[in-house]
Amino acid sequence: MILTVTMNPSVDIAYQLDVFNLDTVNRVAETHKTPGGKGLNVTRVLSQVGDDVLATGILGGKIGEFIQKELDQVGIEHDFSPISGETRNCIAVLHEGQQTEILESGPTISDEEGKAFLEHFESLVKQVSIISISGSLPKGLPVDFYSKMIEICERYQKPVVLDCSGQALLEVLKGHAKPTVIKPNTEELSQLLNMEVTGDTNVLKAALDQDLFDGVEWVIVSLGSKGAFAKHIDSYYQVTIPKIEVINPVGSGDSTVAGITSALYHAESDEELLKKANCLGMLNAQEKQTGHVNMANYSALFERIKVEEV
């Protein structure tokens, strides 16, 4: 079984508008409300792929109850740690080919709630094959909280796919316990390394060869519409993707993480992993709802993705 972790979950509310006008009334043509946060997007896609998945994290209040009911309705297993605060809402306004996001910061987690989650997390890690951790840390938790979680995973020799950024990611990379996979984009790489990282192959190779990434088996760099660039141990790969019609890009990175996690879970080859990850990311972008893929289109799109060792 795959364990997904969402430490700062939300209800994701997507408003579809033809035009977004400031300082006046905007009437919404379509509204979608889904259990959100990056880890829950990963969870949903893994479920649609057909993998056994268990969702965890922290939830509180009426919004937390809504999330659990929604997961129950689609048959997704979950085992969250309770908190006293109210889980957040996050709003995406989709208009004129653009996306404007309004994100609540969410509840503040107490020291006791943080410790309780780590104990809960350890009990779940023992039962699963691989762990996917996604998104930001909520207020109140120390910046090295993900490092503590990865130390637990290392103790039980369980691989970890980590999708986070900023100081939380830097703390992990500086620690002794390493994730199996990280998935930064070029902007996040630039921040981590204090250097400009572009999509140029030689620049990317030099960036991923930095000591900061020692011990991380996979570094997969998202290049948006240009595909991806990846390093697996000592091998480098360029991933080229076809052009598609984008309906809603929200959650495409999370769907990519789902593909990475699924491929590792099934011990697939490097090429299969990279194609599966990018295929699921693109399938999500073709759907209105966040964290949804139409698997009927999977095979045809999978075959159009090109992976070259460089």
N, C-alpha and C positions, 0 to 999 in steps of 0.2 A: 504493500500500500504506500501511496505518496501522502506526505503530510505537508499542507500549505499553511503558512503563517501570515496573518494580517494584524499587525500591532496597532494600526490606526485606521480601522474600518470605517465605513460610512454607508449611508444610502446615497447612491448616485442618481441625481435627477437631471435628465437631459431634456432641454427645451429646444424644439425645432422651430425656427422662425425663418420666414422668407427674407425679412429685413429687420435689423436690430436698431431701434431708434433710442437715443439717449434723452433723458429728462421728459419722458412722456410714457403713455401706456403702450405696452407691447402685448399682443394677444398671441398665445401659443397655439400653433397648428397641431403639434403632437407632443406628448409628454411620456417619458419612460422613467420608471423608478425601479432600480435594481440594487441588490446588496453589492456594495462597492468597496473601494480600497483595492490596491493593486493585487494583493494576495487572493482576494475573493474573485477577481477577474481570472486569475490563473486557475483557481479551483473550478470555475464554471467551464472553462475550455477543456481542462483535463477530463471533466465529467462527460463532455460532449464527444471527446476522442474515444471514450470508453474505458479509461483507466480508473482503478480503485483509488479514491482520494478522500482524505479526511481534512476538514478545515478547522483551524484553531486560531487563537488570538485572544483579544479581550473585547468584551461587549458590555454595555450598560444601558439602562433606561428603556423607554418605549421604542426608541429607534433600534436598540439592540434586539428587542423582542421581535420587531418587524423583520429584521435580517434573518433571525433563526426560523421564523415562520416561512419566509420566502425560500430559504434553503430546503426546508422540509417539503415544500410543495414540489420542488424539482428533484427530490430524492438524493440530495447531497448530504452526506454524513458530516456532522460537526461536533466539536467538543471545545467550547470556548471557556475561558476563565472570566468570572464575573467581576465587574468594577462598580463603584457607587455612582460614578459620573454618567452623563448621557452621551452615547455615541453620536457622531456628527453627521451632518448632511453636506454633500458637495454638489454644486450645480454647474452644468456645462450648457452654455447657450450656443447652439449651432446655427450660424447665419451667414449667408452669402459666401459659402465656401470657407468660412472662418470659424474659429472655436474660442469663445470667451469663457474662462472658468472662474467660479466664485467658490472658494474652498474654506469651510470652517476649520478652525485649528483643532477642535475636538477637546475631550476632557483631559484634566491633569491627573496622572496616575500616581498614587501614593507609593512610598517605599514598600509597604506591606503588600500592596497589590502587585507590585513588580516581583517581589520575592515569591509570592503565591503562584504567579504565572510561570516562573522558572521551574518550580517544583512540578507544576502541571505539565509543562513542556517536556521535562525529562521523562516523565511517565509515558508520554506519547511517543517520544523518540525511540524508546525501547521496542515499540510495536511496529515500526514502519521501516521501509527500505531506503527512502530518500526524502529529503526535506527541502522545500522551496520557501524562501523568506523574501518578502517583497514590501517595499514602501517605506514611508517615513516612520520615525519613532514618535509617539505622542509625548506631550509635555509631561514632565515629572520623571521620566526614565532617563538614566545617565547615558551619555553619548556612546559609551562602550557596551551598551546592553546587547547589541547583536554579537559582539565579541564573546560575551558570556554564553550566549545561546550556541554559538559555533563551537565553543569549548566543550559543551555538553554533547554535541553531535560527534565531535572528534573522539570523546571518551568512549562512545559506542560504535565508532568507526562507520558512521553514516555520512554519505555525501551530501553536500549542501549547494543549492543554487541560490545565490544572493543577488537581489536586484534592489540596491539602494544607492544613495549618492552622498556627496558632501562629507562632513566630519564623521558621520557614522561609518561610512565605507572606509575612510582613511584610518580610523581606529582599528577596524578589522584587519586591514592590510598590514598595519604595523604590529599586530599581535602575533602570537606564535601559532594559534589555531587558524587554519585558512579554509575558506570556502573552496569547493570544487570548481565553481563557475561564478564569474561576475559578468555583468552586461552593461558597461558604460557606453555613452555616446561620445562623440569627439569633444563636445563642450565639457562634459564631466571629466574626461581624460585630461583636458587642458588644465582644469582646476586642480586635479589630483597631483599633476606633475609640474605645475607652475611653468608651463611652456605651451606654445600654440601647437595644437594637434589638428591637422587637416585630414582630408580623405586620401591624400597621396600615399601610395603603398609603402614607399621608403620611410616616410614620416611615421606611419602607423607601426611599421616593424620596429623602428627605433624606440617608439613610445612603449610598446608592449615588451620590449627587451629590458626595461628599467628594473632595478633591484626591487622596487616596491611590489612587483607582481610575483616575486619568487615564491614558490610553493602553491600558487594558484594554477590548477591544471588547465583550465579554459578561461581565456579572456575573449569575449565576443563583443565587438564594437558595432553598434547600430549606425548605419549611414543613411537612414531614411529611404528615400526613393532609389538611392544608388545601391541598396542592398546591405551588405555587412562585410566586416573584415574580422578574422578570428585567428587566435593563436591557441593551439593545443599542444602542450609540452614544448616541443621544438619545431612543430610544423605550423606554417602560416597558410591561411586560406582566404581567397577573395570570393564573395558570394554576389552573383549578379541576378537581379530579379526582373521579371517583365513588368511593363506598365499595366496598371489596373485602374478601374474607376473607383475612386475613394468616396464612400458614403459617410462614414463616421470613423475617424482615426483613433478615437478614444479607446484605450485598452489594447491597442495593437502590440505595444511593447510587452504587455502582460501575457498576451497570447503567444508571443515569441518565447517568453520564459516557460510557458506551459509546454511548448514544443521541445525546448532544451531538456526540461525535467522528464518528460515522457520518454524521450530518446535515451537518456541515461538510465532510466528505470528499466527499459527494454534492452539495454546493452547494444544499441544500434551503432553503426559505423560513424566516423567523423562526417562523411558526406551526407549520410541519412539524417544525422542530428542537425546539421546546418540547413538542409533543405526542409526538414519538418518544422523547424523553428520559424523560418522565414515564411513558409507556406501558411502556417496558422496565423502569423501576424498579418499577412495580407488578407486572408479570409475574414478576419475580424473587421478590417477596414472596409470591407464590402457590405457589411451589415449595419442596420440602423442602431441596434442595441449593443451596448458595451459588453465585451467579454462573450460574444456569441460568434460561432463559426458554422458555416454550412458544409458539412463533411461530404455532401454529394459533389461538391466542386473540388475536393481535395486532390484527387489523383491527377486530374488534368493540369492543375496549377503546379503541383509538385514537380511534374516532368519538365516544366518550363523554367525551373530554377537551375542556375549553373553554378557549380562549385569547382574552383580551380586552386590547386596548390601553387603558391607563389614564393 
